[in-house]
Amino acid sequence: MQRISIAILAAALGAHSLAAQTDYRNLDDDRPAGVEDAYPLERRAFELVLPYHFSREAGRSLHASTPELAWGALPNLALGVKAPLGAADAPGTSTGLAGIRLFSLYNFFTEAPSLPALSLRGDLHLPVGALAGEDARVSLKLLATRSFGPWRMHLNGGYGFADPAAASAVEPLPRWSAGAALDRTLYRQSLLLVGDVIGRAADRDAPTEVEAGLGLRWQWTPTLVLDAGLRRRLSAEGHDIAMGVGLTHAFGFAPRRTVPSLPSVPSVPSLEQRDATFYFPGPFNWQFLKRYPDAARLFNAFDYGHAVLYERLLTSHGAAGDALEQREFDFLVGDLLRRPPRLGVAEESVAPAYARLAWRAKLMFEWAHILHRQIYDLYADERLSDSARVALVERVTDHYLANTALAFTTAPKSMELMDEAYYSQVFRQRYPKFNGLIWAYHWLQVGLYEPMVTRATPAARRAGVEAAVARFWEMLDSPPAGMPRVMPMTAAVAPEFSRRHPRAAVIFDNLHALHDIISDILTSEKVPAGRKKAEIYAALARYQDGSRDTMEMEHWWMMGEMMGGVELMGGKAPGRD
């Protein structure tokens, strides 16, 4: 898998970052602090950790490294193995393997409106190596995480089962431990700052150690995270000083065949599991930002824009007023789009209340946005022939559709779902500027495909992308007059892309329509607060069901004219030279 050239592939309305790009928000075991978060690794993802750790306690020093490989084996379940290595200034053998550690982490549920995310971690230490101690040891740890905007609080409590007399010299499993941490996401810098306090004891009769720590995690590239941490004891026992640095690499392997996921569930669960899925691996990933950095970074700001829209609508009960239509709009257009984040923004850091209310909606949007981004990457990869791009787009689309729990249908849905429900059109009437901004996002999201598909040379494709981005900025010059007046349709804005990839084009139109529907549900007073989630989940089910409320493909191709023409949608995207 090609590493890093970075990424967000432009274009997702409120584009959500690919799974790896927000890995900096994952607090791993003892990295960079002693407290973990309750979030498991994404399904089908792998994570390789290469750390270095130095500590001094009671006049003795220890240099250690604990390489780790974790795997998102099943939905909500991560498995992993560690191989601690140490060099201690102690009598006798002072260098060697300090055991083999097997671990698992299972997420019971992600955050709900009134509950934190909750997971259980289990560790098995095997006494292999000169510094491993004498006995196998087992521990269980309960993990809880709660978000408050860009802030998160984490609580951990663990208990160990074993004779503690001869524990491992590196990362020994204590008899008991308890800790609390607070972290802060800096989304523009892809940086997480964390502080924690943790107490533990080696066995029942051992003195309690209390330590405080500070740490940071920085997303260096879409798949690489750097971390650093510093700890100091607050009690008589514990580390005089401990510090560490680490490198984490997220990756995956392309499946040989597409395996259907569990069927979608139209019910409205009170508790939902994390159930995130890793993107389709391949050497084409992260090519879009490498070759079109201005466009890609521009769309990173959409992560914030769409998330803050839903958060403001939800928390204000639809009455966000000038806070949305003026202040947030001005911040986006005048600041964040001008100085966009390096990488994608984690939606939960901007919209924690919405993520807790409609977690499955967030996952569905994110899964479709991943498809968007990977198609951008494929067409940005100049090493691929045109025929190879076409074939790979279809393969990636198959992979997307195999996740039936989250995939939109490829049958074009009736526009009546968006425009004729009892709550319809209220958002665009009440917030015309922000609605126009959303539709401008939609236009650029599909419009960028057209020059990449139709133009024959890298220079021509670049010129077409630049022209599409320039057209987007023109839309924002005199809001809302210069913005699209109806929702852009992919077949009208990007006809050649739609002819090549009709399944993807329909998926994106369904995605965009559902974005508008959720904005209406969150805005409308006709939908009581206690029914918002139920209406959102009913809409999700309709947009996954290809057997009803659909139109024929011939009608879908004509929708641009039926809705008043492509000029009302922002105009046709730049095409052939």
PEVEN-V942722 format. One record per residue. BURIAL is + if it has 24 or more other ideal C-beta (glycine too) atoms within 12 Angstrom, else -. Layout:
burial = (BURIAL & BURIAL)
This chain:
burial = (+ & - & - & + & + & + & + & + & + & + & + & + & + & + & + & + & + & + & + & + & + & + & + & + & + & + & + & + & + & + & + & + & + & + & + & + & + & + & + & + & + & + & + & + & + & + & + & + & + & + & + & + & + & + & + & - & + & - & - & - & - & + & + & + & + & + & + & + & + & + & + & + & - & + & + & + & + & + & + & + & + & + & + & + & + & + & + & + & - & - & - & - & - & - & - & + & + & + & + & + & + & + & + & + & + & + & + & + & + & + & + & + & + & - & - & + & + & + & + & + & + & + & + & + & + & + & + & + & + & + & + & + & + & - & - & + & + & + & + & + & + & + & + & + & + & + & + & - & + & + & + & + & + & + & + & + & + & + & + & + & - & + & - & + & - & - & + & + & + & + & + & + & + & + & + & + & + & + & + & + & + & + & + & + & + & + & + & + & - & + & + & + & + & + & + & + & + & + & + & + & + & + & + & - & - & - & - & + & + & + & + & + & + & + & + & + & + & + & + & + & + & + & + & + & + & + & + & + & + & + & + & + & + & - & - & - & - & + & + & - & - & + & + & + & + & + & + & + & + & + & + & + & - & - & - & - & - & - & - & - & + & - & - & + & - & - & - & + & - & - & + & + & + & + & + & + & + & + & + & + & + & + & - & + & + & + & + & + & + & + & + & + & + & + & + & + & + & + & + & + & + & + & + & + & + & + & + & + & + & + & + & + & + & + & + & + & - & + & - & + & - & - & - & + & + & - & - & + & + & - & + & + & + & - & - & + & + & - & - & + & + & + & + & + & + & + & + & + & + & + & + & + & + & + & + & + & + & + & + & + & + & + & + & + & + & + & + & + & + & + & + & + & + & + & + & + & + & + & + & + & + & + & - & - & - & - & - & - & + & - & - & + & + & + & + & + & + & + & + & + & + & + & + & + & + & + & + & + & + & + & + & + & + & + & + & - & + & + & + & - & + & - & + & + & + & + & + & + & - & + & + & + & + & + & + & + & + & + & + & + & + & + & + & + & + & + & + & + & + & + & + & + & + & + & + & - & - & - & - & - & + & + & - & + & + & + & + & + & + & + & + & + & + & - & + & + & - & - & + & + & - & + & + & + & + & + & + & + & + & + & + & + & + & + & + & + & + & + & - & + & + & + & + & + & + & + & + & + & + & + & + & + & + & + & + & + & + & + & + & + & + & + & + & + & - & - & + & - & - & - & - & + & + & - & + & + & + & + & + & + & + & + & + & + & + & + & - & - & + & + & + & - & - & - & - & + & - & - & + & + & - & - & + & - & - & + & - & + & + & + & + & + & + & + & + & - & -)
